[in-house]
Amino acid sequence: MSQPQGAQKYYPVFLNMQGQLCVVIGGGEIAERKVQALLEAGAVVTLIAPECTDGLVAMTSDSSVTWRQRTYETGDLEGAFIAIAATDNRDVNEAVTKEASERNTPLNVVDVTDLCTFIAPSVIRRGPVTLAISTGGMGPALA
């Protein structure tokens, strides 16, 4: 099966996130899902957002989550294993992309594949089996 011309090609991988610093920018429902998944994988999360969902606020009681209650600032990705921008602000997303590129930090900008260096698949877990499904960034509804 061929990909559409000009489509990105991705290498599927499962990462060991245990103890790894992950920076998540954004405080909405999508950020909440991303932080939850990172915690389930054993990551240490720094959350950057002036405001958060109640679910995210509850997660900050976990010692694995640090909430910087403010907007993104250049330098926030220092030491990050990966970063996720879950904002609807193009300027913030582009600033995060610039810093991630300079630091060589893998970055997922939710629903903006042209700014991503990695995309996150849809995941199904059944006991010891984990199935990851990707559309190559064409849309999660297809997966």
C-alpha positions as CSV (number, residue, x, y, z in Angstrom):
1,M,0.0,0.0,0.0
2,S,1.5,3.4,-1.0
3,Q,1.2,6.6,0.9
4,P,-0.1,9.8,-0.6
5,Q,2.6,11.8,-2.4
6,G,4.3,14.2,0.0
7,A,3.1,12.3,3.1
8,Q,5.4,11.9,6.0
9,K,6.9,8.5,6.7
10,Y,7.0,7.5,10.4
11,Y,8.9,4.8,12.2
12,P,6.7,3.0,14.8
13,V,8.3,2.7,18.2
14,F,7.5,2.1,21.9
15,L,9.5,4.2,24.3
16,N,10.6,3.4,27.8
17,M,9.2,6.5,29.6
18,Q,10.1,5.3,33.2
19,G,11.5,8.3,35.0
20,Q,11.8,10.4,31.8
21,L,11.0,14.1,32.0
22,C,8.2,15.0,29.6
23,V,7.0,18.6,29.2
24,V,3.3,19.1,28.3
25,I,2.2,22.6,27.3
26,G,-1.5,23.2,27.6
27,G,-4.2,22.7,30.3
28,G,-7.2,21.4,28.4
29,E,-8.9,18.0,28.0
30,I,-6.4,16.9,25.4
31,A,-3.5,17.8,27.7
32,E,-5.2,15.9,30.4
33,R,-5.3,12.7,28.3
34,K,-1.7,13.1,27.3
35,V,-0.5,13.6,30.9
36,Q,-2.6,10.6,32.1
37,A,-1.0,8.4,29.4
38,L,2.5,9.6,30.3
39,L,1.9,8.9,34.0
40,E,0.7,5.4,33.1
41,A,4.0,4.9,31.2
42,G,6.0,6.0,34.3
43,A,7.0,9.4,33.0
44,V,7.8,12.5,35.2
45,V,5.7,15.4,33.8
46,T,6.1,19.1,33.9
47,L,2.9,20.8,32.9
48,I,2.9,24.3,31.7
49,A,-0.4,26.1,31.6
50,P,-1.9,29.2,33.3
51,E,-5.2,27.2,33.9
52,C,-6.0,23.5,33.9
53,T,-8.9,21.1,33.9
54,D,-10.0,19.8,37.2
55,G,-8.6,16.4,36.2
56,L,-5.1,17.9,35.6
57,V,-5.3,19.8,38.9
58,A,-6.0,16.5,40.6
59,M,-3.0,14.9,38.9
60,T,-0.7,17.6,40.3
61,S,-1.1,15.9,43.7
62,D,1.0,13.1,42.2
63,S,4.7,13.7,42.9
64,S,5.4,12.8,39.3
65,V,3.6,16.0,38.0
66,T,4.9,19.5,38.4
67,W,2.6,22.3,37.4
68,R,4.1,25.6,36.3
69,Q,1.0,27.8,36.4
70,R,1.9,30.2,33.6
71,T,2.3,30.5,29.9
72,Y,5.1,28.8,28.0
73,E,8.5,30.4,28.0
74,T,11.6,29.7,26.0
75,G,13.7,27.4,28.1
76,D,10.8,25.3,29.4
77,L,12.0,22.3,27.4
78,E,15.4,22.1,29.1
79,G,16.1,18.4,29.9
80,A,12.9,17.1,28.3
81,F,13.0,13.6,26.9
82,I,9.9,14.5,24.8
83,A,7.5,17.4,24.6
84,I,3.9,17.7,23.8
85,A,2.2,21.0,22.8
86,A,-1.6,20.7,23.4
87,T,-2.6,24.2,22.7
88,D,-4.8,25.9,20.1
89,N,-2.4,28.9,19.9
90,R,-0.4,28.8,16.7
91,D,2.2,31.3,18.0
92,V,2.9,29.2,21.1
93,N,3.0,26.0,19.1
94,E,5.6,27.6,16.7
95,A,7.7,28.9,19.6
96,V,7.7,25.4,21.2
97,T,8.6,23.9,17.8
98,K,11.5,26.3,17.5
99,E,12.9,25.4,20.9
100,A,12.4,21.7,20.4
101,S,14.2,21.9,17.1
102,E,17.1,23.8,18.7
103,R,17.3,21.3,21.6
104,N,16.7,18.2,19.4
105,T,13.8,17.3,21.6
106,P,11.1,15.1,20.0
107,L,7.9,17.1,19.8
108,N,4.2,16.3,19.3
109,V,2.0,19.3,18.5
110,V,-1.5,17.9,18.9
111,D,-3.4,18.0,15.6
112,V,-0.7,20.0,13.8
113,T,1.4,17.4,12.0
114,D,3.5,19.9,10.1
115,L,5.0,21.1,13.5
116,C,5.5,17.5,14.8
117,T,8.7,15.4,14.9
118,F,6.6,12.5,16.1
119,I,2.9,11.6,16.2
120,A,1.1,9.6,18.8
121,P,-1.0,6.6,17.6
122,S,-4.4,5.5,18.8
123,V,-3.7,2.9,21.4
124,I,-5.7,-0.2,22.5
125,R,-4.7,-2.2,25.6
126,R,-6.0,-5.6,26.4
127,G,-4.1,-7.3,29.2
128,P,-0.5,-7.8,28.1
129,V,-1.2,-6.7,24.5
130,T,-0.8,-3.2,23.3
131,L,-1.9,-2.3,19.8
132,A,-0.9,1.1,18.3
133,I,-2.7,2.3,15.2
134,S,-1.6,5.3,13.1
135,T,-2.9,7.0,10.0
136,G,0.4,8.8,9.5
137,G,-1.0,12.0,10.9
138,M,-4.0,12.1,8.5
139,G,-6.6,12.0,11.3
140,P,-7.2,10.0,14.5
141,A,-10.8,9.2,13.4
142,L,-9.4,7.0,10.6
143,A,-7.5,4.9,13.2
